[in-house]
Amino acid sequence: MQDYSATLKKYMPEEAAPIISNWINDTGCLFKISRSRSSKLGDYRAPFRGSPHRISVNHDLNPYSFLITTIHEFAHLQTWNKHQHRVRPHGSEWKDHFKQLMDPFLKLSIFPADIKQAILNYMENPAASSCTDLHLFRTLKAYDTAKSSALTVESLEDGHYFALKNGRSFQRIGKIRKRYKCMELSTRRIYLFNPIAEVFPLER
């Protein structure tokens, strides 16, 4: 059994590292610390043709975001072990596993008070990603150490232009329910953006 704690504590609160190390060993999971991905914070892949469970988490998350994302992905692993593909990815089964896996970390007092309260609120009905819970996302964002020139889609005005990290450019058109309708400039296709998607303003 390999101890991954020394590596993990570089990315998450130190007290959490031994627990996650045990999870990796107990599940035989291939755990990867990934490059930054603008489309997702983490990822889970089920066993396939002899390959093990695979989880990846972006390397540049702050320690609390890294830990929450890790718990999120292990909840997928637990759900797959019990139900395979017979349930929805973020259905009631996944929500139950997420709450169970989060519980020991809440009891350890790993999180600052504001993050703990945001997690407790989020756990009343966990969503597909912590990014989709605006309050939790904003609370976690305050603990980022690297300051970015990025803004959020919701902070722009209708008609303003912005770019993504990959260089694709858009114009904000308006709001539809909880998301923002934006037009890609090169294709004139319409996309719906999460309010807290990080973007870079453009002058036109």
Salt bridges, closest charged atoms under 4 A:
GLU14 OE2 - LYS9 NZ 3.84
ASP43 OD1 - LYS40 NZ 3.40
ASP43 OD1 - ARG45 NH1 2.94
ASP103 OD2 - LYS107 NZ 2.99
ASP144 OD2 - LYS141 NZ 3.05
GLU154 OE2 - ARG138 NH2 2.45
ASP158 OD1 - ARG172 NE 2.82
GLU184 OE2 - ARG168 NE 2.88
GLU198 OE2 - LYS141 NZ 2.39
